[in-house]
Amino acid sequence: MCARDTLVRPFGIKTSGQLRAQLARSGARHIGILRIFSGNEREVMLGEDDSHLDFRVSVLRQSETEMDGGSDARLVVTTVVRCHNRLGRAYITAIRLFHRRVVIASLRHAARRGWPLA
């Protein structure tokens, strides 16, 4: 996030610190720097809306039984981005190479903290 913040600051894209401050002022429910749009015992929908793009992240807790007859649980992460302008498209193009690694690292971090059971 530090590298991302350094790279996006000159373009007027919100840094993680700005996102945290915005969430604190708004009183919105959030996880980290992501606002919670909806959630239940199986899925949480996170994201942010901005002038250059809107994005959503769905984190779904799915049992192996639902998938293929097993008994363990898994997390399924889906991201959706809607670009509003050239800056949004440029940003997505730039992070596309790193996005999958960031999601995997985030899932590993969540697993260390006890997800999907916690």
Biopython code that builds the backbone (N, CA, C, O; Angstrom):
import numpy as np
from Bio.PDB.StructureBuilder import StructureBuilder

atoms = [
    (1, "MET", "N", (0.825, -1.194, 0.000)),
    (1, "MET", "CA", (0.000, 0.000, 0.000)),
    (1, "MET", "C", (0.867, 1.255, 0.000)),
    (1, "MET", "O", (0.491, 2.273, -0.581)),
    (2, "CYS", "N", (2.013, 1.183, 0.643)),
    (2, "CYS", "CA", (2.911, 2.342, 0.673)),
    (2, "CYS", "C", (3.382, 2.682, -0.737)),
    (2, "CYS", "O", (3.399, 3.849, -1.129)),
    (3, "ALA", "N", (3.763, 1.658, -1.496)),
    (3, "ALA", "CA", (4.205, 1.889, -2.880)),
    (3, "ALA", "C", (3.051, 2.419, -3.726)),
    (3, "ALA", "O", (3.240, 3.325, -4.537)),
    (4, "ARG", "N", (1.870, 1.863, -3.541)),
    (4, "ARG", "CA", (0.697, 2.320, -4.282)),
    (4, "ARG", "C", (0.416, 3.787, -3.963)),
    (4, "ARG", "O", (0.194, 4.596, -4.864)),
    (5, "ASP", "N", (0.427, 4.118, -2.677)),
    (5, "ASP", "CA", (0.153, 5.504, -2.272)),
    (5, "ASP", "C", (1.149, 6.478, -2.891)),
    (5, "ASP", "O", (0.768, 7.558, -3.342)),
    (6, "THR", "N", (2.410, 6.100, -2.913)),
    (6, "THR", "CA", (3.447, 6.964, -3.490)),
    (6, "THR", "C", (3.211, 7.171, -4.990)),
    (6, "THR", "O", (3.382, 8.275, -5.507)),
    (7, "LEU", "N", (2.821, 6.108, -5.673)),
    (7, "LEU", "CA", (2.614, 6.195, -7.120)),
    (7, "LEU", "C", (1.348, 6.954, -7.510)),
    (7, "LEU", "O", (1.339, 7.635, -8.535)),
    (8, "VAL", "N", (0.282, 6.852, -6.719)),
    (8, "VAL", "CA", (-0.988, 7.456, -7.120)),
    (8, "VAL", "C", (-1.177, 8.891, -6.642)),
    (8, "VAL", "O", (-1.992, 9.627, -7.200)),
    (9, "ARG", "N", (-0.442, 9.289, -5.629)),
    (9, "ARG", "CA", (-0.612, 10.629, -5.054)),
    (9, "ARG", "C", (-0.527, 11.743, -6.098)),
    (9, "ARG", "O", (-1.370, 12.640, -6.080)),
    (10, "PRO", "N", (0.465, 11.729, -7.019)),
    (10, "PRO", "CA", (0.551, 12.820, -8.000)),
    (10, "PRO", "C", (-0.645, 12.903, -8.960)),
    (10, "PRO", "O", (-0.862, 13.940, -9.587)),
    (11, "PHE", "N", (-1.410, 11.832, -9.075)),
    (11, "PHE", "CA", (-2.537, 11.799, -10.007)),
    (11, "PHE", "C", (-3.873, 12.151, -9.342)),
    (11, "PHE", "O", (-4.914, 12.146, -9.998)),
    (12, "GLY", "N", (-3.840, 12.452, -8.065)),
    (12, "GLY", "CA", (-5.054, 12.827, -7.362)),
    (12, "GLY", "C", (-5.928, 11.663, -6.939)),
    (12, "GLY", "O", (-7.084, 11.857, -6.562)),
    (13, "ILE", "N", (-5.388, 10.456, -6.997)),
    (13, "ILE", "CA", (-6.117, 9.272, -6.542)),
    (13, "ILE", "C", (-5.956, 9.188, -5.029)),
    (13, "ILE", "O", (-4.869, 9.439, -4.509)),
    (14, "LYS", "N", (-7.014, 8.841, -4.324)),
    (14, "LYS", "CA", (-6.981, 8.789, -2.868)),
    (14, "LYS", "C", (-5.936, 7.789, -2.377)),
    (14, "LYS", "O", (-5.840, 6.670, -2.881)),
    (15, "THR", "N", (-5.166, 8.213, -1.394)),
    (15, "THR", "CA", (-4.203, 7.316, -0.746)),
    (15, "THR", "C", (-4.933, 6.522, 0.335)),
    (15, "THR", "O", (-6.075, 6.828, 0.680)),
    (16, "SER", "N", (-4.266, 5.508, 0.862)),
    (16, "SER", "CA", (-4.892, 4.707, 1.915)),
    (16, "SER", "C", (-5.167, 5.566, 3.146)),
    (16, "SER", "O", (-6.181, 5.361, 3.814)),
    (17, "GLY", "N", (-4.305, 6.512, 3.461)),
    (17, "GLY", "CA", (-4.545, 7.414, 4.580)),
    (17, "GLY", "C", (-5.767, 8.286, 4.369)),
    (17, "GLY", "O", (-6.551, 8.505, 5.293)),
    (18, "GLN", "N", (-5.928, 8.780, 3.158)),
    (18, "GLN", "CA", (-7.113, 9.586, 2.846)),
    (18, "GLN", "C", (-8.386, 8.750, 2.929)),
    (18, "GLN", "O", (-9.416, 9.222, 3.409)),
    (19, "LEU", "N", (-8.309, 7.504, 2.458)),
    (19, "LEU", "CA", (-9.469, 6.617, 2.539)),
    (19, "LEU", "C", (-9.832, 6.334, 3.994)),
    (19, "LEU", "O", (-11.009, 6.354, 4.352)),
    (20, "ARG", "N", (-8.819, 6.068, 4.846)),
    (20, "ARG", "CA", (-9.082, 5.828, 6.269)),
    (20, "ARG", "C", (-9.743, 7.040, 6.914)),
    (20, "ARG", "O", (-10.715, 6.905, 7.658)),
    (21, "ALA", "N", (-9.209, 8.232, 6.623)),
    (21, "ALA", "CA", (-9.760, 9.461, 7.196)),
    (21, "ALA", "C", (-11.197, 9.689, 6.724)),
    (21, "ALA", "O", (-12.059, 10.071, 7.516)),
    (22, "GLN", "N", (-11.451, 9.457, 5.450)),
    (22, "GLN", "CA", (-12.795, 9.624, 4.897)),
    (22, "GLN", "C", (-13.780, 8.682, 5.577)),
    (22, "GLN", "O", (-14.891, 9.083, 5.923)),
    (23, "LEU", "N", (-13.372, 7.427, 5.767)),
    (23, "LEU", "CA", (-14.241, 6.454, 6.428)),
    (23, "LEU", "C", (-14.501, 6.844, 7.879)),
    (23, "LEU", "O", (-15.619, 6.703, 8.374)),
    (24, "ALA", "N", (-13.471, 7.333, 8.554)),
    (24, "ALA", "CA", (-13.633, 7.748, 9.950)),
    (24, "ALA", "C", (-14.614, 8.909, 10.071)),
    (24, "ALA", "O", (-15.453, 8.929, 10.971)),
    (25, "ARG", "N", (-14.505, 9.871, 9.167)),
    (25, "ARG", "CA", (-15.416, 11.028, 9.192)),
    (25, "ARG", "C", (-16.853, 10.632, 8.879)),
    (25, "ARG", "O", (-17.796, 11.178, 9.451)),
    (26, "SER", "N", (-17.010, 9.673, 7.962)),
    (26, "SER", "CA", (-18.356, 9.303, 7.518)),
    (26, "SER", "C", (-19.071, 8.401, 8.519)),
    (26, "SER", "O", (-20.300, 8.333, 8.536)),
    (27, "GLY", "N", (-18.302, 7.716, 9.341)),
    (27, "GLY", "CA", (-18.909, 6.767, 10.273)),
    (27, "GLY", "C", (-19.352, 5.479, 9.605)),
    (27, "GLY", "O", (-20.030, 4.658, 10.223)),
    (28, "ALA", "N", (-18.973, 5.296, 8.344)),
    (28, "ALA", "CA", (-19.363, 4.091, 7.602)),
    (28, "ALA", "C", (-18.685, 2.855, 8.187)),
    (28, "ALA", "O", (-17.554, 2.916, 8.669)),
    (29, "ARG", "N", (-19.391, 1.749, 8.136)),
    (29, "ARG", "CA", (-18.771, 0.477, 8.534)),
    (29, "ARG", "C", (-17.704, 0.144, 7.508)),
    (29, "ARG", "O", (-17.886, 0.380, 6.314)),
    (30, "HIS", "N", (-16.586, -0.408, 7.976)),
    (30, "HIS", "CA", (-15.496, -0.712, 7.046)),
    (30, "HIS", "C", (-14.617, -1.822, 7.590)),
    (30, "HIS", "O", (-14.627, -2.129, 8.782)),
    (31, "ILE", "N", (-13.863, -2.408, 6.684)),
    (31, "ILE", "CA", (-12.800, -3.355, 7.013)),
    (31, "ILE", "C", (-11.550, -2.782, 6.391)),
    (31, "ILE", "O", (-11.446, -2.696, 5.167)),
    (32, "GLY", "N", (-10.597, -2.388, 7.218)),
    (32, "GLY", "CA", (-9.399, -1.723, 6.709)),
    (32, "GLY", "C", (-9.790, -0.435, 6.016)),
    (32, "GLY", "O", (-10.473, 0.409, 6.596)),
    (33, "ILE", "N", (-9.357, -0.283, 4.775)),
    (33, "ILE", "CA", (-9.665, 0.931, 4.018)),
    (33, "ILE", "C", (-10.858, 0.745, 3.089)),
    (33, "ILE", "O", (-11.132, 1.606, 2.253)),
    (34, "LEU", "N", (-11.569, -0.371, 3.230)),
    (34, "LEU", "CA", (-12.684, -0.662, 2.335)),
    (34, "LEU", "C", (-14.020, -0.532, 3.066)),
    (34, "LEU", "O", (-14.219, -1.122, 4.128)),
    (35, "ARG", "N", (-14.917, 0.239, 2.490)),
    (35, "ARG", "CA", (-16.262, 0.414, 3.039)),
    (35, "ARG", "C", (-17.068, -0.866, 2.842)),
    (35, "ARG", "O", (-16.962, -1.523, 1.806)),
    (36, "ILE", "N", (-17.870, -1.213, 3.838)),
    (36, "ILE", "CA", (-18.761, -2.372, 3.740)),
    (36, "ILE", "C", (-20.071, -1.907, 3.130)),
    (36, "ILE", "O", (-20.778, -1.090, 3.721)),
    (37, "PHE", "N", (-20.397, -2.420, 1.957)),
    (37, "PHE", "CA", (-21.652, -2.086, 1.298)),
    (37, "PHE", "C", (-22.778, -3.000, 1.761)),
    (37, "PHE", "O", (-23.915, -2.554, 1.918)),
    (38, "SER", "N", (-22.471, -4.268, 1.978)),
    (38, "SER", "CA", (-23.474, -5.206, 2.482)),
    (38, "SER", "C", (-22.737, -6.401, 3.069)),
    (38, "SER", "O", (-21.555, -6.617, 2.802)),
    (39, "GLY", "N", (-23.452, -7.163, 3.864)),
    (39, "GLY", "CA", (-22.831, -8.345, 4.433)),
    (39, "GLY", "C", (-23.840, -9.210, 5.161)),
    (39, "GLY", "O", (-24.853, -8.727, 5.667)),
    (40, "ASN", "N", (-23.545, -10.479, 5.202)),
    (40, "ASN", "CA", (-24.322, -11.431, 5.982)),
    (40, "ASN", "C", (-23.359, -12.509, 6.452)),
    (40, "ASN", "O", (-22.145, -12.348, 6.323)),
    (41, "GLU", "N", (-23.872, -13.598, 6.992)),
    (41, "GLU", "CA", (-22.987, -14.631, 7.539)),
    (41, "GLU", "C", (-22.147, -15.334, 6.477)),
    (41, "GLU", "O", (-21.164, -15.992, 6.817)),
    (42, "ARG", "N", (-22.506, -15.212, 5.207)),
    (42, "ARG", "CA", (-21.773, -15.903, 4.140)),
    (42, "ARG", "C", (-20.948, -14.985, 3.253)),
    (42, "ARG", "O", (-19.938, -15.412, 2.695)),
    (43, "GLU", "N", (-21.365, -13.720, 3.111)),
    (43, "GLU", "CA", (-20.682, -12.858, 2.146)),
    (43, "GLU", "C", (-20.624, -11.424, 2.652)),
    (43, "GLU", "O", (-21.543, -10.930, 3.305)),
    (44, "VAL", "N", (-19.515, -10.778, 2.327)),
    (44, "VAL", "CA", (-19.387, -9.342, 2.582)),
    (44, "VAL", "C", (-19.002, -8.675, 1.261)),
    (44, "VAL", "O", (-18.162, -9.177, 0.514)),
    (45, "MET", "N", (-19.638, -7.532, 0.995)),
    (45, "MET", "CA", (-19.361, -6.762, -0.218)),
    (45, "MET", "C", (-18.690, -5.460, 0.212)),
    (45, "MET", "O", (-19.283, -4.638, 0.911)),
    (46, "LEU", "N", (-17.447, -5.292, -0.220)),
    (46, "LEU", "CA", (-16.640, -4.131, 0.133)),
    (46, "LEU", "C", (-16.373, -3.301, -1.106)),
    (46, "LEU", "O", (-16.598, -3.770, -2.222)),
    (47, "GLY", "N", (-15.896, -2.076, -0.933)),
    (47, "GLY", "CA", (-15.515, -1.303, -2.101)),
    (47, "GLY", "C", (-15.374, 0.164, -1.831)),
    (47, "GLY", "O", (-15.319, 0.612, -0.686)),
    (48, "GLU", "N", (-15.317, 0.909, -2.922)),
    (48, "GLU", "CA", (-15.179, 2.362, -2.868)),
    (48, "GLU", "C", (-15.643, 2.929, -4.198)),
    (48, "GLU", "O", (-15.490, 2.306, -5.248)),
    (49, "ASP", "N", (-16.212, 4.121, -4.127)),
    (49, "ASP", "CA", (-16.592, 4.861, -5.330)),
    (49, "ASP", "C", (-15.718, 6.105, -5.396)),
    (49, "ASP", "O", (-15.494, 6.769, -4.384)),
    (50, "ASP", "N", (-15.230, 6.414, -6.575)),
    (50, "ASP", "CA", (-14.406, 7.601, -6.754)),
    (50, "ASP", "C", (-14.679, 8.177, -8.137)),
    (50, "ASP", "O", (-15.410, 7.588, -8.934)),
    (51, "SER", "N", (-14.095, 9.317, -8.410)),
    (51, "SER", "CA", (-14.358, 9.976, -9.690)),
    (51, "SER", "C", (-13.767, 9.205, -10.866)),
    (51, "SER", "O", (-14.288, 9.288, -11.979)),
    (52, "HIS", "N", (-12.688, 8.458, -10.639)),
    (52, "HIS", "CA", (-12.042, 7.748, -11.747)),
    (52, "HIS", "C", (-12.534, 6.313, -11.912)),
    (52, "HIS", "O", (-12.496, 5.769, -13.016)),
    (53, "LEU", "N", (-12.996, 5.694, -10.821)),
    (53, "LEU", "CA", (-13.524, 4.342, -10.917)),
    (53, "LEU", "C", (-14.299, 3.977, -9.667)),
    (53, "LEU", "O", (-14.119, 4.590, -8.614)),
    (54, "ASP", "N", (-15.160, 2.979, -9.784)),
    (54, "ASP", "CA", (-15.847, 2.355, -8.661)),
    (54, "ASP", "C", (-15.376, 0.905, -8.642)),
    (54, "ASP", "O", (-15.191, 0.296, -9.696)),
    (55, "PHE", "N", (-15.185, 0.360, -7.460)),
    (55, "PHE", "CA", (-14.836, -1.059, -7.412)),
    (55, "PHE", "C", (-15.556, -1.731, -6.259)),
    (55, "PHE", "O", (-15.887, -1.107, -5.250)),
    (56, "ARG", "N", (-15.787, -3.011, -6.439)),
    (56, "ARG", "CA", (-16.400, -3.848, -5.422)),
    (56, "ARG", "C", (-15.575, -5.118, -5.275)),
    (56, "ARG", "O", (-15.009, -5.640, -6.237)),
    (57, "VAL", "N", (-15.527, -5.590, -4.047)),
    (57, "VAL", "CA", (-14.859, -6.841, -3.716)),
    (57, "VAL", "C", (-15.869, -7.689, -2.953)),
    (57, "VAL", "O", (-16.358, -7.280, -1.900)),
    (58, "SER", "N", (-16.174, -8.842, -3.469)),
    (58, "SER", "CA", (-17.038, -9.786, -2.779)),
    (58, "SER", "C", (-16.157, -10.849, -2.144)),
    (58, "SER", "O", (-15.315, -11.450, -2.810)),
    (59, "VAL", "N", (-16.358, -11.077, -0.849)),
    (59, "VAL", "CA", (-15.673, -12.162, -0.151)),
    (59, "VAL", "C", (-16.763, -13.110, 0.324)),
    (59, "VAL", "O", (-17.549, -12.782, 1.214)),
    (60, "LEU", "N", (-16.797, -14.285, -0.281)),
    (60, "LEU", "CA", (-17.845, -15.273, -0.038)),
    (60, "LEU", "C", (-17.261, -16.464, 0.699)),
    (60, "LEU", "O", (-16.270, -17.047, 0.259)),
    (61, "ARG", "N", (-17.872, -16.829, 1.821)),
    (61, "ARG", "CA", (-17.486, -18.053, 2.539)),
    (61, "ARG", "C", (-18.325, -19.177, 1.967)),
    (61, "ARG", "O", (-19.554, -19.156, 2.031)),
    (62, "GLN", "N", (-17.635, -20.161, 1.406)),
    (62, "GLN", "CA", (-18.336, -21.260, 0.739)),
    (62, "GLN", "C", (-17.815, -22.578, 1.281)),
    (62, "GLN", "O", (-16.604, -22.784, 1.362)),
    (63, "SER", "N", (-18.711, -23.461, 1.646)),
    (63, "SER", "CA", (-18.274, -24.765, 2.157)),
    (63, "SER", "C", (-17.898, -25.665, 0.993)),
    (63, "SER", "O", (-18.420, -25.531, -0.114)),
    (64, "GLU", "N", (-16.998, -26.568, 1.263)),
    (64, "GLU", "CA", (-16.597, -27.543, 0.239)),
    (64, "GLU", "C", (-17.800, -28.377, -0.186)),
    (64, "GLU", "O", (-17.882, -28.803, -1.338)),
    (65, "THR", "N", (-18.733, -28.612, 0.731)),
    (65, "THR", "CA", (-19.930, -29.387, 0.402)),
    (65, "THR", "C", (-20.688, -28.727, -0.745)),
    (65, "THR", "O", (-21.201, -29.407, -1.634)),
    (66, "GLU", "N", (-20.754, -27.401, -0.717)),
    (66, "GLU", "CA", (-21.432, -26.678, -1.793)),
    (66, "GLU", "C", (-20.689, -26.820, -3.114)),
    (66, "GLU", "O", (-21.298, -26.766, -4.182)),
    (67, "MET", "N", (-19.381, -27.000, -3.042)),
    (67, "MET", "CA", (-18.564, -27.055, -4.254)),
    (67, "MET", "C", (-18.432, -28.466, -4.798)),
    (67, "MET", "O", (-18.775, -28.725, -5.951)),
    (68, "ASP", "N", (-17.928, -29.396, -3.956)),
    (68, "ASP", "CA", (-17.634, -30.727, -4.498)),
    (68, "ASP", "C", (-17.740, -31.853, -3.470)),
    (68, "ASP", "O", (-17.095, -32.891, -3.616)),
    (69, "GLY", "N", (-18.540, -31.652, -2.446)),
    (69, "GLY", "CA", (-18.784, -32.751, -1.517)),
    (69, "GLY", "C", (-17.821, -32.851, -0.357)),
    (69, "GLY", "O", (-17.956, -33.770, 0.451)),
    (70, "GLY", "N", (-16.854, -31.954, -0.228)),
    (70, "GLY", "CA", (-15.912, -31.993, 0.887)),
    (70, "GLY", "C", (-16.517, -31.414, 2.146)),
    (70, "GLY", "O", (-17.725, -31.185, 2.211)),
    (71, "SER", "N", (-15.672, -31.171, 3.165)),
    (71, "SER", "CA", (-16.206, -30.666, 4.426)),
    (71, "SER", "C", (-15.530, -29.379, 4.903)),
    (71, "SER", "O", (-15.960, -28.814, 5.909)),
    (72, "ASP", "N", (-14.518, -28.907, 4.239)),
    (72, "ASP", "CA", (-13.825, -27.685, 4.644)),
    (72, "ASP", "C", (-14.494, -26.465, 4.037)),
    (72, "ASP", "O", (-15.285, -26.574, 3.100)),
    (73, "ALA", "N", (-14.167, -25.306, 4.580)),
    (73, "ALA", "CA", (-14.683, -24.048, 4.035)),
    (73, "ALA", "C", (-13.589, -23.377, 3.220)),
    (73, "ALA", "O", (-12.402, -23.643, 3.407)),
    (74, "ARG", "N", (-14.007, -22.508, 2.319)),
    (74, "ARG", "CA", (-13.057, -21.724, 1.536)),
    (74, "ARG", "C", (-13.620, -20.328, 1.328)),
    (74, "ARG", "O", (-14.823, -20.096, 1.437)),
    (75, "LEU", "N", (-12.724, -19.417, 1.028)),
    (75, "LEU", "CA", (-13.123, -18.054, 0.690)),
    (75, "LEU", "C", (-12.976, -17.862, -0.803)),
    (75, "LEU", "O", (-11.969, -18.250, -1.395)),
    (76, "VAL", "N", (-13.987, -17.261, -1.409)),
    (76, "VAL", "CA", (-13.963, -16.947, -2.829)),
    (76, "VAL", "C", (-14.010, -15.429, -2.944)),
    (76, "VAL", "O", (-14.939, -14.789, -2.452)),
    (77, "VAL", "N", (-13.003, -14.858, -3.598)),
    (77, "VAL", "CA", (-12.926, -13.412, -3.750)),
    (77, "VAL", "C", (-13.165, -13.060, -5.208)),
    (77, "VAL", "O", (-12.553, -13.628, -6.112)),
    (78, "THR", "N", (-14.077, -12.104, -5.417)),
    (78, "THR", "CA", (-14.372, -11.618, -6.759)),
    (78, "THR", "C", (-14.275, -10.102, -6.737)),
    (78, "THR", "O", (-14.815, -9.451, -5.842)),
    (79, "THR", "N", (-13.588, -9.543, -7.719)),
    (79, "THR", "CA", (-13.496, -8.088, -7.812)),
    (79, "THR", "C", (-14.120, -7.618, -9.124)),
    (79, "THR", "O", (-14.004, -8.270, -10.161)),
    (80, "VAL", "N", (-14.786, -6.466, -9.043)),
    (80, "VAL", "CA", (-15.407, -5.850, -10.206)),
    (80, "VAL", "C", (-15.038, -4.376, -10.186)),
    (80, "VAL", "O", (-15.119, -3.719, -9.148)),
    (81, "VAL", "N", (-14.632, -3.863, -11.341)),
    (81, "VAL", "CA", (-14.242, -2.457, -11.448)),
    (81, "VAL", "C", (-15.016, -1.815, -12.587)),
    (81, "VAL", "O", (-15.159, -2.386, -13.668)),
    (82, "ARG", "N", (-15.509, -0.616, -12.319)),
    (82, "ARG", "CA", (-16.171, 0.188, -13.357)),
    (82, "ARG", "C", (-15.375, 1.477, -13.510)),
    (82, "ARG", "O", (-15.361, 2.315, -12.608)),
    (83, "CYS", "N", (-14.720, 1.631, -14.639)),
    (83, "CYS", "CA", (-13.909, 2.823, -14.906)),
    (83, "CYS", "C", (-14.789, 3.943, -15.433)),
    (83, "CYS", "O", (-15.691, 3.712, -16.238)),
    (84, "HIS", "N", (-14.518, 5.161, -14.972)),
    (84, "HIS", "CA", (-15.293, 6.327, -15.402)),
    (84, "HIS", "C", (-14.561, 7.182, -16.439)),
    (84, "HIS", "O", (-15.188, 7.940, -17.179)),
    (85, "ASN", "N", (-13.239, 7.058, -16.487)),
    (85, "ASN", "CA", (-12.480, 7.936, -17.380)),
    (85, "ASN", "C", (-11.110, 7.321, -17.675)),
    (85, "ASN", "O", (-10.823, 6.195, -17.268)),
    (86, "ARG", "N", (-10.277, 8.071, -18.381)),
    (86, "ARG", "CA", (-8.945, 7.571, -18.763)),
    (86, "ARG", "C", (-8.072, 7.278, -17.549)),
    (86, "ARG", "O", (-7.318, 6.305, -17.541)),
    (87, "LEU", "N", (-8.175, 8.120, -16.528)),
    (87, "LEU", "CA", (-7.378, 7.884, -15.318)),
    (87, "LEU", "C", (-7.742, 6.542, -14.699)),
    (87, "LEU", "O", (-6.858, 5.800, -14.270)),
    (88, "GLY", "N", (-9.023, 6.224, -14.648)),
    (88, "GLY", "CA", (-9.451, 4.932, -14.112)),
    (88, "GLY", "C", (-8.922, 3.770, -14.926)),
    (88, "GLY", "O", (-8.452, 2.774, -14.375)),
    (89, "ARG", "N", (-9.000, 3.903, -16.252)),
    (89, "ARG", "CA", (-8.485, 2.829, -17.124)),
    (89, "ARG", "C", (-6.967, 2.696, -16.993)),
    (89, "ARG", "O", (-6.442, 1.582, -16.983)),
    (90, "ALA", "N", (-6.262, 3.817, -16.894)),
    (90, "ALA", "CA", (-4.802, 3.776, -16.732)),
    (90, "ALA", "C", (-4.424, 3.129, -15.402)),
    (90, "ALA", "O", (-3.487, 2.334, -15.331)),
    (91, "TYR", "N", (-5.168, 3.482, -14.345)),
    (91, "TYR", "CA", (-4.895, 2.922, -13.020)),
    (91, "TYR", "C", (-5.078, 1.405, -13.038)),
    (91, "TYR", "O", (-4.221, 0.671, -12.545)),
    (92, "ILE", "N", (-6.185, 0.938, -13.602)),
    (92, "ILE", "CA", (-6.438, -0.503, -13.662)),
    (92, "ILE", "C", (-5.377, -1.213, -14.493)),
    (92, "ILE", "O", (-4.921, -2.297, -14.128)),
    (93, "THR", "N", (-4.989, -0.612, -15.597)),
    (93, "THR", "CA", (-3.932, -1.195, -16.427)),
    (93, "THR", "C", (-2.641, -1.326, -15.634)),
    (93, "THR", "O", (-1.946, -2.337, -15.733)),
    (94, "ALA", "N", (-2.318, -0.302, -14.846)),
    (94, "ALA", "CA", (-1.069, -0.308, -14.074)),
    (94, "ALA", "C", (-1.079, -1.348, -12.959)),
    (94, "ALA", "O", (-0.056, -1.983, -12.703)),
    (95, "ILE", "N", (-2.218, -1.532, -12.292)),
    (95, "ILE", "CA", (-2.232, -2.459, -11.152)),
    (95, "ILE", "C", (-2.603, -3.884, -11.537)),
    (95, "ILE", "O", (-2.461, -4.803, -10.730)),
    (96, "ARG", "N", (-3.069, -4.071, -12.744)),
    (96, "ARG", "CA", (-3.526, -5.402, -13.163)),
    (96, "ARG", "C", (-2.487, -6.489, -12.882)),
    (96, "ARG", "O", (-2.842, -7.582, -12.440)),
    (97, "LEU", "N", (-1.230, -6.203, -13.128)),
    (97, "LEU", "CA", (-0.169, -7.201, -12.921)),
    (97, "LEU", "C", (-0.008, -7.571, -11.455)),
    (97, "LEU", "O", (0.400, -8.690, -11.144)),
    (98, "PHE", "N", (-0.321, -6.651, -10.548)),
    (98, "PHE", "CA", (-0.114, -6.880, -9.121)),
    (98, "PHE", "C", (-1.390, -7.307, -8.399)),
    (98, "PHE", "O", (-1.335, -7.816, -7.280)),
    (99, "HIS", "N", (-2.521, -7.100, -9.033)),
    (99, "HIS", "CA", (-3.811, -7.301, -8.366)),
    (99, "HIS", "C", (-3.959, -8.712, -7.802)),
    (99, "HIS", "O", (-4.314, -8.873, -6.634)),
    (100, "ARG", "N", (-3.698, -9.711, -8.594)),
    (100, "ARG", "CA", (-3.850, -11.097, -8.142)),
    (100, "ARG", "C", (-2.962, -11.378, -6.934)),
    (100, "ARG", "O", (-3.394, -12.039, -5.990)),
    (101, "ARG", "N", (-1.739, -10.888, -6.955)),
    (101, "ARG", "CA", (-0.825, -11.102, -5.823)),
    (101, "ARG", "C", (-1.325, -10.407, -4.560)),
    (101, "ARG", "O", (-1.203, -10.944, -3.459)),
    (102, "VAL", "N", (-1.884, -9.222, -4.722)),
    (102, "VAL", "CA", (-2.424, -8.499, -3.569)),
    (102, "VAL", "C", (-3.609, -9.258, -2.973)),
    (102, "VAL", "O", (-3.722, -9.375, -1.753)),
    (103, "VAL", "N", (-4.488, -9.772, -3.828)),
    (103, "VAL", "CA", (-5.644, -10.533, -3.340)),
    (103, "VAL", "C", (-5.171, -11.789, -2.617)),
    (103, "VAL", "O", (-5.668, -12.094, -1.533)),
    (104, "ILE", "N", (-4.235, -12.514, -3.185)),
    (104, "ILE", "CA", (-3.722, -13.735, -2.546)),
    (104, "ILE", "C", (-3.071, -13.408, -1.211)),
    (104, "ILE", "O", (-3.292, -14.121, -0.233)),
    (105, "ALA", "N", (-2.270, -12.341, -1.148)),
    (105, "ALA", "CA", (-1.633, -11.932, 0.107)),
    (105, "ALA", "C", (-2.692, -11.547, 1.143)),
    (105, "ALA", "O", (-2.547, -11.854, 2.326)),
    (106, "SER", "N", (-3.748, -10.879, 0.700)),
    (106, "SER", "CA", (-4.830, -10.493, 1.613)),
    (106, "SER", "C", (-5.540, -11.726, 2.166)),
    (106, "SER", "O", (-5.878, -11.763, 3.349)),
    (107, "LEU", "N", (-5.769, -12.725, 1.331)),
    (107, "LEU", "CA", (-6.399, -13.963, 1.792)),
    (107, "LEU", "C", (-5.507, -14.707, 2.781)),
    (107, "LEU", "O", (-5.996, -15.246, 3.774)),
    (108, "ARG", "N", (-4.223, -14.738, 2.520)),
    (108, "ARG", "CA", (-3.294, -15.376, 3.475)),
    (108, "ARG", "C", (-3.314, -14.653, 4.817)),
    (108, "ARG", "O", (-3.312, -15.285, 5.874)),
    (109, "HIS", "N", (-3.333, -13.331, 4.764)),
    (109, "HIS", "CA", (-3.398, -12.536, 5.990)),
    (109, "HIS", "C", (-4.696, -12.843, 6.749)),
    (109, "HIS", "O", (-4.680, -13.008, 7.969)),
    (110, "ALA", "N", (-5.810, -12.919, 6.025)),
    (110, "ALA", "CA", (-7.095, -13.235, 6.644)),
    (110, "ALA", "C", (-7.065, -14.627, 7.272)),
    (110, "ALA", "O", (-7.591, -14.821, 8.368)),
    (111, "ALA", "N", (-6.459, -15.589, 6.595)),
    (111, "ALA", "CA", (-6.370, -16.949, 7.112)),
    (111, "ALA", "C", (-5.554, -16.987, 8.410)),
    (111, "ALA", "O", (-5.904, -17.707, 9.344)),
    (112, "ARG", "N", (-4.471, -16.214, 8.464)),
    (112, "ARG", "CA", (-3.673, -16.155, 9.697)),
    (112, "ARG", "C", (-4.469, -15.567, 10.854)),
    (112, "ARG", "O", (-4.208, -15.876, 12.017)),
    (113, "ARG", "N", (-5.447, -14.712, 10.529)),
    (113, "ARG", "CA", (-6.275, -14.089, 11.571)),
    (113, "ARG", "C", (-7.522, -14.924, 11.891)),
    (113, "ARG", "O", (-8.341, -14.524, 12.719)),
    (114, "GLY", "N", (-7.664, -16.086, 11.233)),
    (114, "GLY", "CA", (-8.749, -16.983, 11.582)),
    (114, "GLY", "C", (-9.892, -17.098, 10.598)),
    (114, "GLY", "O", (-10.830, -17.859, 10.835)),
    (115, "TRP", "N", (-9.839, -16.352, 9.485)),
    (115, "TRP", "CA", (-10.907, -16.493, 8.480)),
    (115, "TRP", "C", (-10.737, -17.820, 7.808)),
    (115, "TRP", "O", (-9.594, -18.260, 7.687)),
    (116, "PRO", "N", (-11.750, -18.496, 7.363)),
    (116, "PRO", "CA", (-13.145, -18.073, 7.350)),
    (116, "PRO", "C", (-13.912, -18.450, 8.602)),
    (116, "PRO", "O", (-15.124, -18.241, 8.661)),
    (117, "LEU", "N", (-13.236, -19.003, 9.609)),
    (117, "LEU", "CA", (-13.947, -19.468, 10.785)),
    (117, "LEU", "C", (-14.237, -18.354, 11.784)),
    (117, "LEU", "O", (-15.230, -18.415, 12.509)),
    (118, "ALA", "N", (-13.390, -17.351, 11.828)),
    (118, "ALA", "CA", (-13.548, -16.278, 12.836)),
    (118, "ALA", "C", (-14.672, -15.345, 12.468)),
    (118, "ALA", "O", (-14.946, -14.391, 13.196)),
]
sb = StructureBuilder()
sb.init_structure("model")
sb.init_model(0)
sb.init_chain("A")
sb.init_seg("    ")
for serial, (resi, resn, name, xyz) in enumerate(atoms, 1):
    if name == "N":
        sb.init_residue(resn, " ", resi, " ")
    sb.init_atom(name, np.array(xyz, "f"), 0.0, 1.0, " ", f" {name:<3s}", serial, name[0])
structure = sb.get_structure()
